[in-house]
C-alpha cells in the first residue's frame, strides 16, 4: 500500500473518531444529568419561601418546623455543636449558605441520642450544626435548604446520607 493511501486512511480514521468521541462524551454527560435528576433525594421537599434578609429582632413565619427557607438574619450561627436552640431566622441563613441542621427535641433529656448525634456532626468541620429544637413534634429533624427529614431515633447512615447530599450547596440568588 502506498504512503498516500496510508495517510488518507489514517486521516479518515482520525476525522471519524474525534466527532464520534465528542458525540459519545455528550451522550454520557446527558445520561449522567438525567440519572442525577431522577435519583431520589433524602428527605421531603418543602416549598421555597425565598431568601430575603430581615433585621434583628424581626421574626418570620415558615412553612415547616424547623424551617427550610425564608426570611433570615444577615449573620450566621457558628458551625458545630450547640447546647441551646438557634433562632429560626439565624439558622435559615446557615441553610442558605449550604449548611445542614441536625436538631433534636428531648423534653425529658436524652444524653445517648445527643452523644450519637454529636459523634456524627463532629465528623464535619463546617456546614453542619447540632442543636436542640424544643418546638418540634419529632425527636430528630434534619434540615437543608428546601429539604426536611424527621426521625424518631438516631439512624446514622440516613443522617450521614442527608448531610452528604446537601452539605455545601450555596443557595444565594
Residue, then its C-alpha position, 0 to 999 in steps of 0.5 A: x500500500x502506498x504512503x498516500x493511501x496510508x495517510x488518507x486512511x489514517x486521516x479518515x480514521x482520525x476525522x471519524x473518531x474525534x466527532x464520534x468521541x465528542x458525540x459519545x462524551x455528550x451522550x454520557x454527560x446527558x445520561x449522567x444529568x438525567x440519572x442525577x435528576x431522577x435519583x431520589x433525594x433524602x428527605x421531603x421537599x418543602x416549598x421555597x419561601x425565598x431568601x430575603x434578609x430581615x433585621x434583628x429582632x424581626x421574626x418570620x413565619x415558615x412553612x415547616x418546623x424547623x424551617x427550610x427557607x425564608x426570611x433570615x438574619x444577615x449573620x450566621x450561627x457558628x458551625x458545630x455543636x450547640x447546647x441551646x436552640x438557634x433562632x429560626x431566622x439565624x439558622x435559615x441563613x446557615x441553610x442558605x449558605x449550604x449548611x445542614x441542621x441536625x436538631x433534636x427535641x428531648x423534653x425529658x433529656x436524652x444524653x445517648x441520642x445527643x452523644x450519637x448525634x454529636x459523634x456524627x456532626x463532629x465528623x464535619x468541620x463546617x456546614x453542619x450544626x447540632x442543636x436542640x429544637x424544643x418546638x418540634x413534634x419529632x425527636x430528630x429533624x434534619x434540615x437543608x435548604x428546601x429539604x426536611x427529614x424527621x426521625x424518631x431515633x438516631x439512624x446514622x447512615x440516613x443522617x450521614x446520607x442527608x448531610x452528604x447530599x446537601x452539605x455545601x450547596x450555596x443557595x444565594x440568588 
